[in-house]
Every structure is written in structure tokens, then in C-alpha cells.
Amino acid sequence: MIPNSFRDFLERLRKEGKLLELKKPVSKHLELAGVAAALDGKPIFSDKIKENPHARIAGNVFSTRELVCEYFGCGKNELIPKLINAIN
């Protein structure tokens, strides 16, 4: 099922246990990138950014072909043709 919005997709990932929500405040300068790299591509979300308390950041959301296919509602074999069609 194709999500209605990026927020809907994040919520679905959260419900399925595929989204890691960071509980501690992180800095957007190097610290967040380090956390994302350490989690080996797992999608992350944080609404606790040290430099801006009103910011929210999602990362690694499209880090695998499976996640991209899930977002676009297609199988692996359909992804490249679907992307080419969208570009054209």
C-alpha cells in the first residue's frame, strides 16, 4: 500500500518496528551522522536536536531497495522501470 505522505510512511515504519526513535538529544553536526552510520542503514527519527528544539530529522529512510519499494508500493523487479517512467 502506497503511503499518503512521508509522515504516513514514517508512522508505518514505526508501527512495524523498522524505525528507531532516538530518545536522547543529538547534535546535527557529526553526531547524528555517526549514529546513523553505526546503525548500519536502519531508519532513524529524532525530534530532539540540540541546535534546534523544534526540528525533526529522519534518516536512512530509503537506505535499502526494500524500503524504496515499500514506499512506492512495488516489487524489486518493478522499481527501476517505475523510476525511469517517473523521470521521463
PDB file of N, CA, C and O in Angstrom:
ATOM      1  N   MET A   1       0.841  -1.181   0.000  1.00  0.00           N
ATOM      2  CA  MET A   1       0.000   0.000   0.000  1.00  0.00           C
ATOM      3  C   MET A   1       0.886   1.244   0.000  1.00  0.00           C
ATOM      4  O   MET A   1       1.770   1.382   0.846  1.00  0.00           O
ATOM      5  N   ILE A   2       0.652   2.130  -0.932  1.00  0.00           N
ATOM      6  CA  ILE A   2       1.430   3.353  -1.042  1.00  0.00           C
ATOM      7  C   ILE A   2       0.957   4.340   0.022  1.00  0.00           C
ATOM      8  O   ILE A   2      -0.242   4.585   0.154  1.00  0.00           O
ATOM      9  N   PRO A   3       1.904   4.912   0.788  1.00  0.00           N
ATOM     10  CA  PRO A   3       1.504   5.869   1.830  1.00  0.00           C
ATOM     11  C   PRO A   3       1.001   7.172   1.220  1.00  0.00           C
ATOM     12  O   PRO A   3       1.377   7.532   0.104  1.00  0.00           O
ATOM     13  N   ASN A   4       0.153   7.870   1.958  1.00  0.00           N
ATOM     14  CA  ASN A   4      -0.370   9.156   1.501  1.00  0.00           C
ATOM     15  C   ASN A   4       0.662  10.261   1.634  1.00  0.00           C
ATOM     16  O   ASN A   4       0.608  11.256   0.910  1.00  0.00           O
ATOM     17  N   SER A   5       1.593  10.093   2.547  1.00  0.00           N
ATOM     18  CA  SER A   5       2.607  11.118   2.780  1.00  0.00           C
ATOM     19  C   SER A   5       3.851  10.478   3.388  1.00  0.00           C
ATOM     20  O   SER A   5       3.835   9.322   3.810  1.00  0.00           O
ATOM     21  N   PHE A   6       4.918  11.252   3.420  1.00  0.00           N
ATOM     22  CA  PHE A   6       6.154  10.792   4.050  1.00  0.00           C
ATOM     23  C   PHE A   6       5.916  10.525   5.529  1.00  0.00           C
ATOM     24  O   PHE A   6       6.442   9.558   6.079  1.00  0.00           O
ATOM     25  N   ARG A   7       5.132  11.371   6.171  1.00  0.00           N
ATOM     26  CA  ARG A   7       4.801  11.165   7.592  1.00  0.00           C
ATOM     27  C   ARG A   7       4.061   9.852   7.802  1.00  0.00           C
ATOM     28  O   ARG A   7       4.326   9.136   8.768  1.00  0.00           O
ATOM     29  N   ASP A   8       3.141   9.534   6.909  1.00  0.00           N
ATOM     30  CA  ASP A   8       2.424   8.254   6.999  1.00  0.00           C
ATOM     31  C   ASP A   8       3.397   7.079   6.878  1.00  0.00           C
ATOM     32  O   ASP A   8       3.273   6.077   7.582  1.00  0.00           O
ATOM     33  N   PHE A   9       4.366   7.224   5.973  1.00  0.00           N
ATOM     34  CA  PHE A   9       5.351   6.161   5.795  1.00  0.00           C
ATOM     35  C   PHE A   9       6.187   5.983   7.056  1.00  0.00           C
ATOM     36  O   PHE A   9       6.436   4.856   7.484  1.00  0.00           O
ATOM     37  N   LEU A  10       6.624   7.095   7.654  1.00  0.00           N
ATOM     38  CA  LEU A  10       7.383   7.011   8.906  1.00  0.00           C
ATOM     39  C   LEU A  10       6.553   6.350  10.003  1.00  0.00           C
ATOM     40  O   LEU A  10       7.067   5.539  10.773  1.00  0.00           O
ATOM     41  N   GLU A  11       5.289   6.692  10.069  1.00  0.00           N
ATOM     42  CA  GLU A  11       4.408   6.098  11.085  1.00  0.00           C
ATOM     43  C   GLU A  11       4.271   4.591  10.865  1.00  0.00           C
ATOM     44  O   GLU A  11       4.277   3.816  11.822  1.00  0.00           O
ATOM     45  N   ARG A  12       4.148   4.184   9.610  1.00  0.00           N
ATOM     46  CA  ARG A  12       4.049   2.753   9.310  1.00  0.00           C
ATOM     47  C   ARG A  12       5.339   2.032   9.705  1.00  0.00           C
ATOM     48  O   ARG A  12       5.297   0.953  10.295  1.00  0.00           O
ATOM     49  N   LEU A  13       6.484   2.633   9.378  1.00  0.00           N
ATOM     50  CA  LEU A  13       7.762   2.035   9.780  1.00  0.00           C
ATOM     51  C   LEU A  13       7.844   1.928  11.296  1.00  0.00           C
ATOM     52  O   LEU A  13       8.333   0.930  11.826  1.00  0.00           O
ATOM     53  N   ARG A  14       7.371   2.944  11.986  1.00  0.00           N
ATOM     54  CA  ARG A  14       7.382   2.946  13.460  1.00  0.00           C
ATOM     55  C   ARG A  14       6.532   1.792  13.992  1.00  0.00           C
ATOM     56  O   ARG A  14       6.970   1.050  14.871  1.00  0.00           O
ATOM     57  N   LYS A  15       5.329   1.643  13.465  1.00  0.00           N
ATOM     58  CA  LYS A  15       4.418   0.587  13.927  1.00  0.00           C
ATOM     59  C   LYS A  15       4.970  -0.811  13.649  1.00  0.00           C
ATOM     60  O   LYS A  15       4.730  -1.745  14.414  1.00  0.00           O
ATOM     61  N   GLU A  16       5.712  -0.945  12.545  1.00  0.00           N
ATOM     62  CA  GLU A  16       6.275  -2.242  12.169  1.00  0.00           C
ATOM     63  C   GLU A  16       7.616  -2.514  12.852  1.00  0.00           C
ATOM     64  O   GLU A  16       8.223  -3.563  12.635  1.00  0.00           O
ATOM     65  N   GLY A  17       8.076  -1.576  13.671  1.00  0.00           N
ATOM     66  CA  GLY A  17       9.344  -1.757  14.369  1.00  0.00           C
ATOM     67  C   GLY A  17      10.571  -1.566  13.495  1.00  0.00           C
ATOM     68  O   GLY A  17      11.661  -2.016  13.848  1.00  0.00           O
ATOM     69  N   LYS A  18      10.404  -0.903  12.357  1.00  0.00           N
ATOM     70  CA  LYS A  18      11.511  -0.681  11.428  1.00  0.00           C
ATOM     71  C   LYS A  18      12.158   0.694  11.597  1.00  0.00           C
ATOM     72  O   LYS A  18      13.164   0.987  10.951  1.00  0.00           O
ATOM     73  N   LEU A  19      11.596   1.530  12.451  1.00  0.00           N
ATOM     74  CA  LEU A  19      12.101   2.889  12.655  1.00  0.00           C
ATOM     75  C   LEU A  19      12.608   3.024  14.081  1.00  0.00           C
ATOM     76  O   LEU A  19      11.865   2.792  15.035  1.00  0.00           O
ATOM     77  N   LEU A  20      13.861   3.395  14.224  1.00  0.00           N
ATOM     78  CA  LEU A  20      14.437   3.598  15.545  1.00  0.00           C
ATOM     79  C   LEU A  20      14.272   5.065  15.924  1.00  0.00           C
ATOM     80  O   LEU A  20      14.764   5.952  15.226  1.00  0.00           O
ATOM     81  N   GLU A  21      13.583   5.315  17.024  1.00  0.00           N
ATOM     82  CA  GLU A  21      13.404   6.683  17.509  1.00  0.00           C
ATOM     83  C   GLU A  21      14.470   6.979  18.552  1.00  0.00           C
ATOM     84  O   GLU A  21      14.559   6.297  19.574  1.00  0.00           O
ATOM     85  N   LEU A  22      15.267   7.990  18.290  1.00  0.00           N
ATOM     86  CA  LEU A  22      16.331   8.372  19.214  1.00  0.00           C
ATOM     87  C   LEU A  22      15.716   9.116  20.388  1.00  0.00           C
ATOM     88  O   LEU A  22      14.982  10.085  20.197  1.00  0.00           O
ATOM     89  N   LYS A  23      16.012   8.669  21.591  1.00  0.00           N
ATOM     90  CA  LYS A  23      15.417   9.254  22.803  1.00  0.00           C
ATOM     91  C   LYS A  23      16.249  10.394  23.374  1.00  0.00           C
ATOM     92  O   LYS A  23      15.706  11.331  23.958  1.00  0.00           O
ATOM     93  N   LYS A  24      17.569  10.315  23.206  1.00  0.00           N
ATOM     94  CA  LYS A  24      18.450  11.346  23.755  1.00  0.00           C
ATOM     95  C   LYS A  24      18.680  12.441  22.715  1.00  0.00           C
ATOM     96  O   LYS A  24      18.693  12.164  21.516  1.00  0.00           O
ATOM     97  N   PRO A  25      18.861  13.681  23.166  1.00  0.00           N
ATOM     98  CA  PRO A  25      19.172  14.766  22.228  1.00  0.00           C
ATOM     99  C   PRO A  25      20.485  14.488  21.488  1.00  0.00           C
ATOM    100  O   PRO A  25      21.457  14.016  22.078  1.00  0.00           O
ATOM    101  N   VAL A  26      20.495  14.789  20.190  1.00  0.00           N
ATOM    102  CA  VAL A  26      21.692  14.610  19.373  1.00  0.00           C
ATOM    103  C   VAL A  26      22.002  15.901  18.631  1.00  0.00           C
ATOM    104  O   VAL A  26      21.110  16.702  18.349  1.00  0.00           O
ATOM    105  N   SER A  27      23.267  16.088  18.323  1.00  0.00           N
ATOM    106  CA  SER A  27      23.701  17.241  17.543  1.00  0.00           C
ATOM    107  C   SER A  27      23.601  16.899  16.066  1.00  0.00           C
ATOM    108  O   SER A  27      23.948  15.792  15.654  1.00  0.00           O
ATOM    109  N   LYS A  28      23.128  17.850  15.270  1.00  0.00           N
ATOM    110  CA  LYS A  28      23.048  17.611  13.827  1.00  0.00           C
ATOM    111  C   LYS A  28      24.419  17.689  13.173  1.00  0.00           C
ATOM    112  O   LYS A  28      24.573  17.317  12.009  1.00  0.00           O
ATOM    113  N   HIS A  29      25.415  18.168  13.907  1.00  0.00           N
ATOM    114  CA  HIS A  29      26.780  18.288  13.401  1.00  0.00           C
ATOM    115  C   HIS A  29      27.579  17.045  13.786  1.00  0.00           C
ATOM    116  O   HIS A  29      28.061  16.942  14.914  1.00  0.00           O
ATOM    117  N   LEU A  30      27.716  16.128  12.879  1.00  0.00           N
ATOM    118  CA  LEU A  30      28.511  14.896  13.007  1.00  0.00           C
ATOM    119  C   LEU A  30      27.906  13.834  13.917  1.00  0.00           C
ATOM    120  O   LEU A  30      27.984  12.650  13.587  1.00  0.00           O
ATOM    121  N   GLU A  31      27.310  14.199  15.036  1.00  0.00           N
ATOM    122  CA  GLU A  31      26.784  13.197  15.964  1.00  0.00           C
ATOM    123  C   GLU A  31      25.660  12.385  15.320  1.00  0.00           C
ATOM    124  O   GLU A  31      25.652  11.158  15.417  1.00  0.00           O
ATOM    125  N   LEU A  32      24.729  13.046  14.674  1.00  0.00           N
ATOM    126  CA  LEU A  32      23.605  12.352  14.049  1.00  0.00           C
ATOM    127  C   LEU A  32      24.087  11.437  12.926  1.00  0.00           C
ATOM    128  O   LEU A  32      23.601  10.315  12.784  1.00  0.00           O
ATOM    129  N   ALA A  33      25.032  11.912  12.135  1.00  0.00           N
ATOM    130  CA  ALA A  33      25.587  11.087  11.057  1.00  0.00           C
ATOM    131  C   ALA A  33      26.297   9.861  11.625  1.00  0.00           C
ATOM    132  O   ALA A  33      26.220   8.774  11.052  1.00  0.00           O
ATOM    133  N   GLY A  34      26.983  10.035  12.744  1.00  0.00           N
ATOM    134  CA  GLY A  34      27.656   8.911  13.384  1.00  0.00           C
ATOM    135  C   GLY A  34      26.681   7.869  13.888  1.00  0.00           C
ATOM    136  O   GLY A  34      26.919   6.669  13.755  1.00  0.00           O
ATOM    137  N   VAL A  35      25.585   8.327  14.466  1.00  0.00           N
ATOM    138  CA  VAL A  35      24.547   7.410  14.947  1.00  0.00           C
ATOM    139  C   VAL A  35      23.952   6.651  13.767  1.00  0.00           C
ATOM    140  O   VAL A  35      23.781   5.434  13.829  1.00  0.00           O
ATOM    141  N   ALA A  36      23.637   7.372  12.694  1.00  0.00           N
ATOM    142  CA  ALA A  36      23.049   6.735  11.513  1.00  0.00           C
ATOM    143  C   ALA A  36      23.995   5.684  10.935  1.00  0.00           C
ATOM    144  O   ALA A  36      23.561   4.592  10.567  1.00  0.00           O
ATOM    145  N   ALA A  37      25.267   6.007  10.854  1.00  0.00           N
ATOM    146  CA  ALA A  37      26.252   5.061  10.313  1.00  0.00           C
ATOM    147  C   ALA A  37      26.398   3.836  11.213  1.00  0.00           C
ATOM    148  O   ALA A  37      26.529   2.714  10.724  1.00  0.00           O
ATOM    149  N   ALA A  38      26.376   4.050  12.511  1.00  0.00           N
ATOM    150  CA  ALA A  38      26.533   2.942  13.460  1.00  0.00           C
ATOM    151  C   ALA A  38      25.363   1.965  13.403  1.00  0.00           C
ATOM    152  O   ALA A  38      25.514   0.793  13.749  1.00  0.00           O
ATOM    153  N   LEU A  39      24.209   2.441  12.973  1.00  0.00           N
ATOM    154  CA  LEU A  39      23.024   1.582  12.917  1.00  0.00           C
ATOM    155  C   LEU A  39      22.908   0.841  11.593  1.00  0.00           C
ATOM    156  O   LEU A  39      21.906   0.173  11.335  1.00  0.00           O
ATOM    157  N   ASP A  40      23.930   0.959  10.756  1.00  0.00           N
ATOM    158  CA  ASP A  40      24.038   0.156   9.541  1.00  0.00           C
ATOM    159  C   ASP A  40      22.825   0.278   8.623  1.00  0.00           C
ATOM    160  O   ASP A  40      22.346  -0.724   8.090  1.00  0.00           O
ATOM    161  N   GLY A  41      22.327   1.495   8.438  1.00  0.00           N
ATOM    162  CA  GLY A  41      21.256   1.721   7.480  1.00  0.00           C
ATOM    163  C   GLY A  41      19.845   1.632   8.018  1.00  0.00           C
ATOM    164  O   GLY A  41      18.896   1.846   7.264  1.00  0.00           O
ATOM    165  N   LYS A  42      19.671   1.326   9.287  1.00  0.00           N
ATOM    166  CA  LYS A  42      18.313   1.257   9.838  1.00  0.00           C
ATOM    167  C   LYS A  42      17.717   2.671   9.885  1.00  0.00           C
ATOM    168  O   LYS A  42      18.397   3.605  10.311  1.00  0.00           O
ATOM    169  N   PRO A  43      16.472   2.841   9.460  1.00  0.00           N
ATOM    170  CA  PRO A  43      15.845   4.165   9.509  1.00  0.00           C
ATOM    171  C   PRO A  43      15.776   4.708  10.936  1.00  0.00           C
ATOM    172  O   PRO A  43      15.468   3.983  11.882  1.00  0.00           O
ATOM    173  N   ILE A  44      16.072   6.004  11.066  1.00  0.00           N
ATOM    174  CA  ILE A  44      16.053   6.650  12.378  1.00  0.00           C
ATOM    175  C   ILE A  44      15.205   7.914  12.336  1.00  0.00           C
ATOM    176  O   ILE A  44      14.989   8.503  11.277  1.00  0.00           O
ATOM    177  N   PHE A  45      14.729   8.315  13.508  1.00  0.00           N
ATOM    178  CA  PHE A  45      13.953   9.546  13.650  1.00  0.00           C
ATOM    179  C   PHE A  45      14.316  10.189  14.979  1.00  0.00           C
ATOM    180  O   PHE A  45      14.476   9.506  15.991  1.00  0.00           O
ATOM    181  N   SER A  46      14.445  11.511  14.964  1.00  0.00           N
ATOM    182  CA  SER A  46      14.681  12.233  16.212  1.00  0.00           C
ATOM    183  C   SER A  46      13.960  13.572  16.180  1.00  0.00           C
ATOM    184  O   SER A  46      13.998  14.287  15.179  1.00  0.00           O
ATOM    185  N   ASP A  47      13.315  13.896  17.268  1.00  0.00           N
ATOM    186  CA  ASP A  47      12.740  15.236  17.424  1.00  0.00           C
ATOM    187  C   ASP A  47      13.449  15.966  18.562  1.00  0.00           C
ATOM    188  O   ASP A  47      12.930  16.928  19.129  1.00  0.00           O
ATOM    189  N   LYS A  48      14.642  15.482  18.876  1.00  0.00           N
ATOM    190  CA  LYS A  48      15.455  16.083  19.948  1.00  0.00           C
ATOM    191  C   LYS A  48      16.809  16.492  19.372  1.00  0.00           C
ATOM    192  O   LYS A  48      17.819  15.826  19.598  1.00  0.00           O
ATOM    193  N   ILE A  49      16.813  17.584  18.633  1.00  0.00           N
ATOM    194  CA  ILE A  49      18.023  18.097  18.008  1.00  0.00           C
ATOM    195  C   ILE A  49      18.566  19.237  18.864  1.00  0.00           C
ATOM    196  O   ILE A  49      17.872  20.225  19.105  1.00  0.00           O
ATOM    197  N   LYS A  50      19.799  19.096  19.319  1.00  0.00           N
ATOM    198  CA  LYS A  50      20.380  20.064  20.251  1.00  0.00           C
ATOM    199  C   LYS A  50      20.343  21.493  19.721  1.00  0.00           C
ATOM    200  O   LYS A  50      20.011  22.416  20.465  1.00  0.00           O
ATOM    201  N   GLU A  51      20.678  21.689  18.454  1.00  0.00           N
ATOM    202  CA  GLU A  51      20.778  23.041  17.903  1.00  0.00           C
ATOM    203  C   GLU A  51      19.425  23.694  17.634  1.00  0.00           C
ATOM    204  O   GLU A  51      19.334  24.917  17.530  1.00  0.00           O
ATOM    205  N   ASN A  52      18.383  22.888  17.522  1.00  0.00           N
ATOM    206  CA  ASN A  52      17.063  23.442  17.220  1.00  0.00           C
ATOM    207  C   ASN A  52      15.998  22.553  17.854  1.00  0.00           C
ATOM    208  O   ASN A  52      15.687  21.489  17.318  1.00  0.00           O
ATOM    209  N   PRO A  53      15.438  22.969  18.979  1.00  0.00           N
ATOM    210  CA  PRO A  53      14.469  22.128  19.685  1.00  0.00           C
ATOM    211  C   PRO A  53      13.163  21.895  18.912  1.00  0.00           C
ATOM    212  O   PRO A  53      12.370  21.035  19.296  1.00  0.00           O
ATOM    213  N   HIS A  54      12.933  22.645  17.836  1.00  0.00           N
ATOM    214  CA  HIS A  54      11.699  22.478  17.059  1.00  0.00           C
ATOM    215  C   HIS A  54      11.900  21.613  15.812  1.00  0.00           C
ATOM    216  O   HIS A  54      10.943  21.310  15.098  1.00  0.00           O
ATOM    217  N   ALA A  55      13.148  21.220  15.557  1.00  0.00           N
ATOM    218  CA  ALA A  55      13.452  20.433  14.358  1.00  0.00           C
ATOM    219  C   ALA A  55      13.178  18.949  14.579  1.00  0.00           C
ATOM    220  O   ALA A  55      13.252  18.437  15.696  1.00  0.00           O
ATOM    221  N   ARG A  56      12.862  18.286  13.484  1.00  0.00           N
ATOM    222  CA  ARG A  56      12.717  16.830  13.463  1.00  0.00           C
ATOM    223  C   ARG A  56      13.534  16.313  12.287  1.00  0.00           C
ATOM    224  O   ARG A  56      13.535  16.911  11.210  1.00  0.00           O
ATOM    225  N   ILE A  57      14.217  15.216  12.495  1.00  0.00           N
ATOM    226  CA  ILE A  57      15.073  14.672  11.446  1.00  0.00           C
ATOM    227  C   ILE A  57      14.796  13.183  11.280  1.00  0.00           C
ATOM    228  O   ILE A  57      14.718  12.432  12.252  1.00  0.00           O
ATOM    229  N   ALA A  58      14.652  12.779  10.027  1.00  0.00           N
ATOM    230  CA  ALA A  58      14.543  11.360   9.687  1.00  0.00           C
ATOM    231  C   ALA A  58      15.741  11.026   8.807  1.00  0.00           C
ATOM    232  O   ALA A  58      16.119  11.811   7.938  1.00  0.00           O
ATOM    233  N   GLY A  59      16.328   9.873   9.033  1.00  0.00           N
ATOM    234  CA  GLY A  59      17.479   9.465   8.236  1.00  0.00           C
ATOM    235  C   GLY A  59      17.417   7.998   7.868  1.00  0.00           C
ATOM    236  O   GLY A  59      16.729   7.203   8.508  1.00  0.00           O
ATOM    237  N   ASN A  60      18.147   7.659   6.829  1.00  0.00           N
ATOM    238  CA  ASN A  60      18.234   6.273   6.351  1.00  0.00           C
ATOM    239  C   ASN A  60      16.872   5.703   5.951  1.00  0.00           C
ATOM    240  O   ASN A  60      16.692   4.485   5.925  1.00  0.00           O
ATOM    241  N   VAL A  61      15.936   6.557   5.648  1.00  0.00           N
ATOM    242  CA  VAL A  61      14.580   6.087   5.345  1.00  0.00           C
ATOM    243  C   VAL A  61      14.544   5.296   4.038  1.00  0.00           C
ATOM    244  O   VAL A  61      13.737   4.378   3.894  1.00  0.00           O
ATOM    245  N   PHE A  62      15.403   5.640   3.093  1.00  0.00           N
ATOM    246  CA  PHE A  62      15.465   4.932   1.814  1.00  0.00           C
ATOM    247  C   PHE A  62      16.825   4.252   1.644  1.00  0.00           C
ATOM    248  O   PHE A  62      17.402   4.263   0.557  1.00  0.00           O
ATOM    249  N   SER A  63      17.323   3.668   2.719  1.00  0.00           N
ATOM    250  CA  SER A  63      18.669   3.094   2.723  1.00  0.00           C
ATOM    251  C   SER A  63      18.760   1.724   2.058  1.00  0.00           C
ATOM    252  O   SER A  63      19.859   1.245   1.779  1.00  0.00           O
ATOM    253  N   THR A  64      17.636   1.099   1.806  1.00  0.00           N
ATOM    254  CA  THR A  64      17.645  -0.203   1.129  1.00  0.00           C
ATOM    255  C   THR A  64      16.629  -0.196  -0.004  1.00  0.00           C
ATOM    256  O   THR A  64      15.669   0.574   0.002  1.00  0.00           O
ATOM    257  N   ARG A  65      16.858  -1.057  -0.957  1.00  0.00           N
ATOM    258  CA  ARG A  65      15.917  -1.181  -2.075  1.00  0.00           C
ATOM    259  C   ARG A  65      14.539  -1.618  -1.570  1.00  0.00           C
ATOM    260  O   ARG A  65      13.511  -1.207  -2.109  1.00  0.00           O
ATOM    261  N   GLU A  66      14.533  -2.452  -0.534  1.00  0.00           N
ATOM    262  CA  GLU A  66      13.265  -2.916   0.029  1.00  0.00           C
ATOM    263  C   GLU A  66      12.435  -1.751   0.570  1.00  0.00           C
ATOM    264  O   GLU A  66      11.222  -1.699   0.364  1.00  0.00           O
ATOM    265  N   LEU A  67      13.096  -0.815   1.263  1.00  0.00           N
ATOM    266  CA  LEU A  67      12.373   0.342   1.798  1.00  0.00           C
ATOM    267  C   LEU A  67      11.844   1.234   0.681  1.00  0.00           C
ATOM    268  O   LEU A  67      10.731   1.751   0.773  1.00  0.00           O
ATOM    269  N   VAL A  68      12.636   1.414  -0.371  1.00  0.00           N
ATOM    270  CA  VAL A  68      12.185   2.225  -1.506  1.00  0.00           C
ATOM    271  C   VAL A  68      10.976   1.558  -2.162  1.00  0.00           C
ATOM    272  O   VAL A  68       9.995   2.227  -2.489  1.00  0.00           O
ATOM    273  N   CYS A  69      11.047   0.249  -2.350  1.00  0.00           N
ATOM    274  CA  CYS A  69       9.920  -0.484  -2.941  1.00  0.00           C
ATOM    275  C   CYS A  69       8.685  -0.393  -2.056  1.00  0.00           C
ATOM    276  O   CYS A  69       7.568  -0.236  -2.548  1.00  0.00           O
ATOM    277  N   GLU A  70       8.890  -0.491  -0.760  1.00  0.00           N
ATOM    278  CA  GLU A  70       7.763  -0.388   0.168  1.00  0.00           C
ATOM    279  C   GLU A  70       7.097   0.983   0.056  1.00  0.00           C
ATOM    280  O   GLU A  70       5.871   1.088   0.070  1.00  0.00           O
ATOM    281  N   TYR A  71       7.913   2.033  -0.056  1.00  0.00           N
ATOM    282  CA  TYR A  71       7.362   3.390  -0.162  1.00  0.00           C
ATOM    283  C   TYR A  71       6.550   3.553  -1.447  1.00  0.00           C
ATOM    284  O   TYR A  71       5.465   4.134  -1.430  1.00  0.00           O
ATOM    285  N   PHE A  72       7.081   3.037  -2.567  1.00  0.00           N
ATOM    286  CA  PHE A  72       6.413   3.199  -3.857  1.00  0.00           C
ATOM    287  C   PHE A  72       5.382   2.110  -4.142  1.00  0.00           C
ATOM    288  O   PHE A  72       4.705   2.153  -5.170  1.00  0.00           O
ATOM    289  N   GLY A  73       5.259   1.141  -3.244  1.00  0.00           N
ATOM    290  CA  GLY A  73       4.260   0.097  -3.421  1.00  0.00           C
ATOM    291  C   GLY A  73       4.526  -0.792  -4.618  1.00  0.00           C
ATOM    292  O   GLY A  73       3.609  -1.106  -5.376  1.00  0.00           O
ATOM    293  N   CYS A  74       5.778  -1.200  -4.796  1.00  0.00           N
ATOM    294  CA  CYS A  74       6.110  -2.049  -5.932  1.00  0.00           C
ATOM    295  C   CYS A  74       7.104  -3.125  -5.510  1.00  0.00           C
ATOM    296  O   CYS A  74       7.700  -3.053  -4.435  1.00  0.00           O
ATOM    297  N   GLY A  75       7.269  -4.111  -6.365  1.00  0.00           N
ATOM    298  CA  GLY A  75       8.248  -5.162  -6.123  1.00  0.00           C
ATOM    299  C   GLY A  75       9.619  -4.744  -6.626  1.00  0.00           C
ATOM    300  O   GLY A  75       9.752  -3.742  -7.329  1.00  0.00           O
ATOM    301  N   LYS A  76      10.641  -5.516  -6.263  1.00  0.00           N
ATOM    302  CA  LYS A  76      12.012  -5.184  -6.672  1.00  0.00           C
ATOM    303  C   LYS A  76      12.164  -5.112  -8.188  1.00  0.00           C
ATOM    304  O   LYS A  76      12.877  -4.250  -8.702  1.00  0.00           O
ATOM    305  N   ASN A  77      11.500  -6.007  -8.899  1.00  0.00           N
ATOM    306  CA  ASN A  77      11.609  -6.026 -10.360  1.00  0.00           C
ATOM    307  C   ASN A  77      10.889  -4.856 -11.013  1.00  0.00           C
ATOM    308  O   ASN A  77      11.162  -4.529 -12.168  1.00  0.00           O
ATOM    309  N   GLU A  78       9.989  -4.234 -10.299  1.00  0.00           N
ATOM    310  CA  GLU A  78       9.228  -3.106 -10.848  1.00  0.00           C
ATOM    311  C   GLU A  78       9.864  -1.753 -10.550  1.00  0.00           C
ATOM    312  O   GLU A  78       9.491  -0.747 -11.153  1.00  0.00           O
ATOM    313  N   LEU A  79      10.812  -1.721  -9.631  1.00  0.00           N
ATOM    314  CA  LEU A  79      11.334  -0.442  -9.145  1.00  0.00           C
ATOM    315  C   LEU A  79      12.031   0.378 -10.229  1.00  0.00           C
ATOM    316  O   LEU A  79      11.681   1.540 -10.434  1.00  0.00           O
ATOM    317  N   ILE A  80      13.001  -0.197 -10.920  1.00  0.00           N
ATOM    318  CA  ILE A  80      13.761   0.560 -11.920  1.00  0.00           C
ATOM    319  C   ILE A  80      12.847   1.075 -13.030  1.00  0.00           C
ATOM    320  O   ILE A  80      12.920   2.258 -13.360  1.00  0.00           O
ATOM    321  N   PRO A  81      11.990   0.238 -13.621  1.00  0.00           N
ATOM    322  CA  PRO A  81      11.073   0.777 -14.634  1.00  0.00           C
ATOM    323  C   PRO A  81      10.172   1.891 -14.082  1.00  0.00           C
ATOM    324  O   PRO A  81       9.877   2.858 -14.784  1.00  0.00           O
ATOM    325  N   LYS A  82       9.745   1.753 -12.846  1.00  0.00           N
ATOM    326  CA  LYS A  82       8.887   2.772 -12.237  1.00  0.00           C
ATOM    327  C   LYS A  82       9.647   4.097 -12.094  1.00  0.00           C
ATOM    328  O   LYS A  82       9.092   5.162 -12.367  1.00  0.00           O
ATOM    329  N   LEU A  83      10.907   4.032 -11.670  1.00  0.00           N
ATOM    330  CA  LEU A  83      11.718   5.241 -11.525  1.00  0.00           C
ATOM    331  C   LEU A  83      12.029   5.867 -12.883  1.00  0.00           C
ATOM    332  O   LEU A  83      11.983   7.089 -13.027  1.00  0.00           O
ATOM    333  N   ILE A  84      12.341   5.046 -13.868  1.00  0.00           N
ATOM    334  CA  ILE A  84      12.601   5.562 -15.218  1.00  0.00           C
ATOM    335  C   ILE A  84      11.364   6.253 -15.764  1.00  0.00           C
ATOM    336  O   ILE A  84      11.461   7.328 -16.357  1.00  0.00           O
ATOM    337  N   ASN A  85      10.215   5.650 -15.570  1.00  0.00           N
ATOM    338  CA  ASN A  85       8.958   6.250 -16.026  1.00  0.00           C
ATOM    339  C   ASN A  85       8.709   7.592 -15.336  1.00  0.00           C
ATOM    340  O   ASN A  85       8.251   8.542 -15.971  1.00  0.00           O
ATOM    341  N   ALA A  86       9.008   7.670 -14.052  1.00  0.00           N
ATOM    342  CA  ALA A  86       8.805   8.919 -13.311  1.00  0.00           C
ATOM    343  C   ALA A  86       9.744  10.013 -13.808  1.00  0.00           C
ATOM    344  O   ALA A  86       9.360  11.180 -13.874  1.00  0.00           O
ATOM    345  N   ILE A  87      10.976   9.638 -14.159  1.00  0.00           N
ATOM    346  CA  ILE A  87      11.941  10.622 -14.660  1.00  0.00           C
ATOM    347  C   ILE A  87      11.527  11.134 -16.032  1.00  0.00           C
ATOM    348  O   ILE A  87      11.651  12.324 -16.324  1.00  0.00           O
ATOM    349  N   ASN A  88      11.036  10.228 -16.871  1.00  0.00           N
ATOM    350  CA  ASN A  88      10.610  10.633 -18.222  1.00  0.00           C
ATOM    351  C   ASN A  88       9.369  11.477 -18.128  1.00  0.00           C
ATOM    352  O   ASN A  88       8.845  11.921 -19.150  1.00  0.00           O
TER     353      ASN A  88
END
